Amino acid sequence: YARFWHKFLYDIAVVSTKEPFKRLEFLGFILAEDGRKMSKRWGNVINPSDIVKLVGADTMRVYEMFMGPFENTIAWSQDGLAGARRFLERVNGLAEHIVDQEPKETTTVLHKTIKKVSEDIEHFKFNTAVSSMMIFINQAEKGGLTLTTYDAFLRLLAPFAPHLTEELWRDSGNADSIHLAQFPEYAVELAKDETVTIGVQINGKVRGDVTIAPDASQEQALAAVQENPVLKEKVAVDNITKIIYVPGRILNILQT
């Protein structure tokens, strides 16, 4: 309807653009826990105010983003709500794991998480953004994190859990609001995977995989195939007619 009316307004020269928006994201429905549409008739309506009173606004906010893809129709789940609550409780205790020097793995996971969350926000993939932050929490609790990394993670989480991160930000010694702070940026080299596992196809059929550097050359990928005892028996180097190689994704060997 928005597009229909905008087209009409454009035709009568009231608006200057042919389309009403540059980008349109469709929002899926949240069904009741019984899988049916929420309705007073069925007595299955979830009152947001009740949820906020029970677990807080941030928990509800995080859960609604984590429950599935933005455009999907998904049923409400009290168990899922509890999972979001546990995640924020772990965030609340993250300051206990602050150390003077963190392991390299924590730094690497942080930058990968910043990259992932930044891209997911842009593409409305909020559920996988939350998932990646949960993975970071696992690493931070296991190996510890510096105050600098802690502050960066709070800024990363702030759009998802604005109330909790604001309190933790102030507790961390910051005077201004976290929502006025710059969103964290990642270092490309730190966010890059050191190795990737790609599928190896022979005449279009997957026959195995190899683990190589994400920017490995075609020659290096073929060398890895020759070092794999299973794949080596299936590839006749002299009979190769064509190689289709996409670095970091797939290697397809065509042979006679």
C-alpha positions as CSV (number, residue, x, y, z in Angstrom):
1,Y,0.0,0.0,0.0
2,A,2.9,2.4,0.8
3,R,4.3,1.8,-2.7
4,F,0.8,2.2,-4.4
5,W,0.1,5.6,-2.7
6,H,3.7,6.8,-3.3
7,K,3.3,6.0,-7.1
8,F,0.1,8.0,-7.1
9,L,1.7,10.9,-5.3
10,Y,4.6,10.8,-7.8
11,D,2.2,10.9,-10.7
12,I,0.6,14.0,-9.4
13,A,4.0,15.6,-8.7
14,V,3.6,15.7,-4.9
15,V,6.7,13.7,-4.2
16,S,10.0,13.7,-6.2
17,T,11.0,10.0,-6.0
18,K,9.6,7.1,-7.9
19,E,9.9,4.7,-4.9
20,P,8.8,5.3,-1.3
21,F,11.9,3.7,0.2
22,K,15.4,2.6,-0.8
23,R,15.1,-0.7,1.1
24,L,12.2,-2.7,2.5
25,E,12.5,-5.3,5.2
26,F,9.5,-7.5,5.8
27,L,8.8,-8.3,9.5
28,G,7.7,-11.8,10.4
29,F,4.9,-12.6,12.9
30,I,5.4,-13.8,16.4
31,L,3.0,-16.6,17.1
32,A,1.8,-17.8,20.5
33,E,3.7,-20.7,22.2
34,D,1.0,-23.1,21.0
35,G,1.9,-22.2,17.4
36,R,-1.3,-20.3,16.7
37,K,-1.8,-16.6,16.0
38,M,-2.1,-14.7,19.3
39,S,-5.8,-14.0,20.0
40,K,-8.0,-13.2,22.9
41,R,-10.3,-15.9,21.6
42,W,-7.6,-18.5,22.2
43,G,-6.4,-16.9,25.4
44,N,-2.8,-17.2,24.2
45,V,-1.8,-13.5,24.0
46,I,1.7,-12.5,25.3
47,N,1.5,-9.2,27.1
48,P,4.9,-7.3,26.6
49,S,4.4,-5.4,29.8
50,D,4.1,-8.7,31.8
51,I,7.4,-9.9,30.2
52,V,9.2,-6.7,31.0
53,K,8.0,-7.0,34.7
54,L,9.1,-10.6,34.8
55,V,12.6,-10.5,33.2
56,G,13.3,-6.8,32.2
57,A,13.1,-4.9,28.9
58,D,16.6,-5.9,27.7
59,T,15.9,-9.6,28.1
60,M,12.7,-9.3,26.0
61,R,14.5,-7.2,23.4
62,V,17.4,-9.6,23.1
63,Y,15.1,-12.6,22.9
64,E,13.0,-11.2,20.2
65,M,16.1,-10.5,18.1
66,F,17.6,-14.0,18.9
67,M,14.5,-16.1,18.4
68,G,14.9,-16.3,14.6
69,P,15.4,-14.5,11.3
70,F,13.8,-11.0,11.2
71,E,11.4,-11.9,8.3
72,N,10.3,-15.4,9.6
73,T,7.2,-16.3,11.4
74,I,8.2,-17.9,14.8
75,A,6.4,-19.1,17.9
76,W,7.1,-17.6,21.2
77,S,9.1,-19.7,23.7
78,Q,9.4,-19.2,27.5
79,D,12.5,-21.5,27.4
80,G,14.1,-19.2,24.8
81,L,13.3,-16.2,27.0
82,A,15.2,-17.8,29.8
83,G,18.2,-18.4,27.6
84,A,18.3,-14.6,26.8
85,R,18.1,-13.9,30.5
86,R,21.0,-16.2,31.3
87,F,23.1,-14.5,28.5
88,L,22.6,-11.1,30.0
89,E,23.3,-12.4,33.5
90,R,26.7,-13.6,32.1
91,V,27.3,-10.2,30.6
92,N,26.5,-8.6,34.0
93,G,29.3,-10.8,35.6
94,L,31.8,-10.3,32.8
95,A,33.8,-7.6,34.7
96,E,34.9,-10.4,37.1
97,H,37.0,-11.9,34.2
98,I,38.9,-8.7,33.5
99,V,42.7,-9.3,33.4
100,D,45.8,-7.2,32.7
101,Q,46.7,-9.2,29.6
102,E,44.3,-11.3,27.6
103,P,45.2,-14.3,25.4
104,K,45.5,-13.7,21.7
105,E,42.4,-15.8,21.1
106,T,40.2,-13.4,23.0
107,T,41.4,-10.5,21.0
108,T,40.8,-12.4,17.7
109,V,37.3,-13.5,18.7
110,L,36.5,-9.9,19.7
111,H,37.4,-8.5,16.3
112,K,35.6,-11.4,14.5
113,T,32.6,-10.6,16.6
114,I,32.7,-6.9,15.8
115,K,32.9,-7.7,12.1
116,K,30.0,-10.3,12.3
117,V,27.7,-8.0,14.4
118,S,28.4,-5.0,12.2
119,E,27.5,-7.0,9.0
120,D,24.5,-8.6,10.6
121,I,23.0,-5.3,11.8
122,E,23.3,-4.0,8.2
123,H,21.5,-7.1,6.8
124,F,18.9,-7.4,9.6
125,K,20.3,-10.7,10.8
126,F,20.0,-9.9,14.5
127,N,19.7,-13.5,15.6
128,T,23.1,-14.5,14.3
129,A,24.5,-11.2,15.7
130,V,23.4,-12.2,19.2
131,S,24.7,-15.7,18.7
132,S,28.2,-14.4,17.8
133,M,28.2,-12.3,21.0
134,M,27.3,-15.4,23.0
135,I,30.3,-17.1,21.5
136,F,32.5,-14.2,22.6
137,I,31.2,-14.5,26.1
138,N,32.3,-18.1,26.2
139,Q,35.8,-17.2,25.2
140,A,36.0,-14.2,27.5
141,E,34.9,-16.2,30.5
142,K,37.4,-19.0,29.7
143,G,40.5,-16.8,28.9
144,G,39.8,-13.5,30.5
145,L,39.6,-10.1,28.8
146,T,41.2,-6.7,29.3
147,L,39.3,-3.5,30.3
148,T,39.7,-2.2,26.7
149,T,38.1,-5.3,25.2
150,Y,35.4,-5.3,27.9
151,D,34.5,-1.7,27.0
152,A,34.5,-2.5,23.3
153,F,32.1,-5.4,23.8
154,L,29.7,-3.3,25.9
155,R,29.6,-0.8,23.0
156,L,28.9,-3.7,20.6
157,L,26.1,-5.0,22.7
158,A,24.6,-1.6,23.5
159,P,22.0,-1.5,20.6
160,F,20.7,-4.9,21.7
161,A,20.7,-4.4,25.5
162,P,20.7,-0.6,26.0
163,H,19.8,-0.5,29.7
164,L,22.2,-3.1,31.1
165,T,25.2,-1.8,29.0
166,E,24.5,1.7,30.1
167,E,24.8,0.7,33.8
168,L,27.9,-1.5,33.2
169,W,29.5,1.3,31.1
170,R,29.1,3.8,34.0
171,D,30.4,1.2,36.5
172,S,33.4,0.8,34.2
173,G,34.3,4.5,34.9
174,N,32.9,6.2,31.9
175,A,31.1,9.6,32.5
176,D,29.2,10.0,29.2
177,S,26.4,7.6,28.0
178,I,27.5,4.5,26.1
179,H,25.0,5.5,23.4
180,L,27.1,8.6,22.7
181,A,30.3,6.4,22.4
182,Q,31.7,5.3,19.0
183,F,30.6,1.9,17.8
184,P,33.6,-0.4,17.9
185,E,35.6,-1.1,14.7
186,Y,37.5,-4.3,13.9
187,A,41.0,-4.8,12.6
188,V,40.8,-6.6,9.2
189,E,43.9,-8.8,10.0
190,L,42.6,-9.8,13.4
191,A,39.1,-10.6,12.0
192,K,40.3,-12.8,9.3
193,D,40.3,-16.6,9.7
194,E,43.8,-18.1,9.6
195,T,42.5,-21.2,8.0
196,V,39.3,-22.4,6.3
197,T,37.9,-25.8,5.3
198,I,36.6,-25.9,1.8
199,G,34.9,-28.7,-0.1
200,V,36.7,-30.4,-3.0
201,Q,34.6,-31.4,-5.9
202,I,35.7,-33.8,-8.6
203,N,33.6,-33.6,-11.8
204,G,30.9,-31.7,-9.8
205,K,30.6,-34.2,-6.9
206,V,32.0,-33.5,-3.4
207,R,34.7,-36.0,-2.6
208,G,36.2,-34.5,0.5
209,D,37.6,-31.3,1.9
210,V,40.9,-29.6,2.7
211,T,42.0,-27.0,5.2
212,I,44.0,-24.1,3.8
213,A,44.5,-20.4,4.2
214,P,41.5,-18.3,3.1
215,D,43.6,-16.5,0.5
216,A,45.5,-19.6,-0.6
217,S,46.4,-19.7,-4.3
218,Q,45.1,-22.4,-6.7
219,E,48.5,-24.1,-6.7
220,Q,48.4,-24.2,-2.9
221,A,44.9,-25.6,-2.9
222,L,45.9,-28.4,-5.3
223,A,49.0,-29.1,-3.2
224,A,46.7,-29.6,-0.2
225,V,44.6,-32.0,-2.3
226,Q,47.7,-34.0,-3.1
227,E,48.6,-34.2,0.6
228,N,45.2,-35.6,1.4
229,P,45.5,-39.4,1.1
230,V,41.8,-39.9,0.2
231,L,41.6,-37.2,-2.4
232,K,45.0,-38.0,-3.9
233,E,43.7,-41.3,-5.0
234,K,40.7,-39.7,-6.8
235,V,42.6,-37.0,-8.6
236,A,44.7,-37.8,-11.7
237,V,46.8,-34.7,-12.2
238,D,47.6,-35.6,-15.8
239,N,43.9,-35.9,-16.6
240,I,42.8,-32.6,-15.2
241,T,41.0,-30.6,-17.9
242,K,39.7,-27.6,-15.9
243,I,39.9,-26.2,-12.4
244,I,37.2,-23.9,-10.9
245,Y,38.6,-22.4,-7.7
246,V,36.9,-19.8,-5.5
247,P,39.4,-18.9,-2.6
248,G,38.0,-19.7,0.8
249,R,34.9,-21.4,-0.7
250,I,35.3,-24.3,-3.1
251,L,37.6,-26.2,-5.4
252,N,36.1,-28.1,-8.4
253,I,38.4,-30.3,-10.4
254,L,37.2,-31.5,-13.8
255,Q,39.1,-34.4,-15.2
256,T,38.7,-37.1,-17.9
